[in-house]
Amino acid sequence: MDSGIKYSEKDLYSLKVKYNELLERNKKAEVFFKTNSVSECIKYLDLFNDVTRQLSGIIFFIEFLSGEELSYEQKINEFNEVRE
């Protein structure tokens, strides 16, 4: 089925790079939340939620453009093919 949406491999590559960047931020935030007080964590909760929403959105677009569902392992690990 043709969605009518045109994209290039460069678009998919860019999404994967952005995903890796956000995933790294998310992992750092998880460490922060585990090692700081609740009051300190609450200050950054909205930012953490925003990063999480962005990750979910990028997963959707990567799956849509590639035509393949990402596995759990792919979602929790970086895309090695786009590591810089």
C-alpha positions as a Markdown table, in Angstrom:
| # | Residue | x | y | z |
|---|---|---|---|---|
| 1 | Met | 0.0 | 0.0 | 0.0 |
| 2 | Asp | 1.4 | 3.4 | -1.0 |
| 3 | Ser | 0.9 | 5.9 | 1.7 |
| 4 | Gly | 1.7 | 8.8 | -0.7 |
| 5 | Ile | 4.4 | 10.0 | 1.7 |
| 6 | Lys | 7.8 | 10.5 | 0.2 |
| 7 | Tyr | 10.9 | 10.1 | 2.2 |
| 8 | Ser | 14.5 | 9.2 | 1.7 |
| 9 | Glu | 16.9 | 6.9 | 3.4 |
| 10 | Lys | 18.5 | 10.1 | 4.8 |
| 11 | Asp | 15.2 | 10.9 | 6.5 |
| 12 | Leu | 15.2 | 7.5 | 8.2 |
| 13 | Tyr | 18.8 | 7.9 | 9.1 |
| 14 | Ser | 18.1 | 11.3 | 10.7 |
| 15 | Leu | 15.3 | 9.9 | 12.7 |
| 16 | Lys | 17.5 | 7.1 | 14.0 |
| 17 | Val | 20.2 | 9.7 | 15.0 |
| 18 | Lys | 17.6 | 11.8 | 16.8 |
| 19 | Tyr | 16.3 | 8.6 | 18.5 |
| 20 | Asn | 19.8 | 7.8 | 19.7 |
| 21 | Glu | 20.3 | 11.3 | 21.1 |
| 22 | Leu | 16.9 | 11.2 | 23.0 |
| 23 | Leu | 17.5 | 7.7 | 24.2 |
| 24 | Glu | 20.8 | 8.8 | 25.7 |
| 25 | Arg | 19.1 | 11.7 | 27.5 |
| 26 | Asn | 16.4 | 9.3 | 28.7 |
| 27 | Lys | 19.0 | 6.9 | 30.2 |
| 28 | Lys | 20.8 | 9.8 | 31.9 |
| 29 | Ala | 17.5 | 11.0 | 33.3 |
| 30 | Glu | 16.7 | 7.6 | 34.7 |
| 31 | Val | 20.0 | 7.6 | 36.6 |
| 32 | Phe | 19.2 | 11.1 | 37.8 |
| 33 | Phe | 15.8 | 10.0 | 39.1 |
| 34 | Lys | 17.3 | 7.0 | 40.9 |
| 35 | Thr | 20.0 | 9.1 | 42.6 |
| 36 | Asn | 18.3 | 12.4 | 43.6 |
| 37 | Ser | 15.5 | 13.4 | 46.0 |
| 38 | Val | 11.9 | 13.4 | 45.0 |
| 39 | Ser | 11.7 | 17.2 | 45.3 |
| 40 | Glu | 14.7 | 17.5 | 42.9 |
| 41 | Cys | 13.2 | 14.9 | 40.5 |
| 42 | Ile | 9.9 | 16.7 | 40.4 |
| 43 | Lys | 11.6 | 19.8 | 38.9 |
| 44 | Tyr | 12.6 | 17.8 | 35.8 |
| 45 | Leu | 9.6 | 15.5 | 35.5 |
| 46 | Asp | 7.9 | 17.5 | 32.7 |
| 47 | Leu | 11.2 | 17.5 | 30.7 |
| 48 | Phe | 11.6 | 13.8 | 31.2 |
| 49 | Asn | 8.0 | 13.2 | 30.0 |
| 50 | Asp | 8.6 | 15.4 | 27.0 |
| 51 | Val | 11.7 | 13.3 | 26.0 |
| 52 | Thr | 9.7 | 10.1 | 26.5 |
| 53 | Arg | 6.9 | 11.5 | 24.2 |
| 54 | Gln | 9.4 | 12.4 | 21.6 |
| 55 | Leu | 10.9 | 8.9 | 21.7 |
| 56 | Ser | 7.5 | 7.4 | 21.2 |
| 57 | Gly | 6.8 | 9.6 | 18.3 |
| 58 | Ile | 10.1 | 8.8 | 16.6 |
| 59 | Ile | 9.4 | 5.1 | 17.1 |
| 60 | Phe | 6.1 | 5.5 | 15.3 |
| 61 | Phe | 7.7 | 7.3 | 12.3 |
| 62 | Ile | 10.6 | 4.9 | 12.1 |
| 63 | Glu | 8.2 | 1.9 | 12.0 |
| 64 | Phe | 5.9 | 3.7 | 9.5 |
| 65 | Leu | 8.8 | 4.6 | 7.2 |
| 66 | Ser | 10.6 | 1.3 | 7.4 |
| 67 | Gly | 7.4 | -0.8 | 7.3 |
| 68 | Glu | 8.7 | -2.9 | 10.2 |
| 69 | Glu | 7.8 | -2.9 | 13.9 |
| 70 | Leu | 10.8 | -2.3 | 16.1 |
| 71 | Ser | 11.5 | -5.1 | 18.6 |
| 72 | Tyr | 11.8 | -4.4 | 22.4 |
| 73 | Glu | 15.6 | -4.7 | 22.0 |
| 74 | Gln | 15.7 | -2.1 | 19.3 |
| 75 | Lys | 13.7 | 0.3 | 21.4 |
| 76 | Ile | 15.9 | 0.1 | 24.4 |
| 77 | Asn | 19.2 | 0.1 | 22.6 |
| 78 | Glu | 20.7 | 2.6 | 20.2 |
| 79 | Phe | 20.7 | 2.1 | 16.5 |
| 80 | Asn | 24.3 | 1.0 | 16.0 |
| 81 | Glu | 24.3 | 1.8 | 12.3 |
| 82 | Val | 24.0 | 5.5 | 13.0 |
| 83 | Arg | 26.4 | 5.9 | 15.9 |
| 84 | Glu | 28.8 | 8.8 | 15.5 |
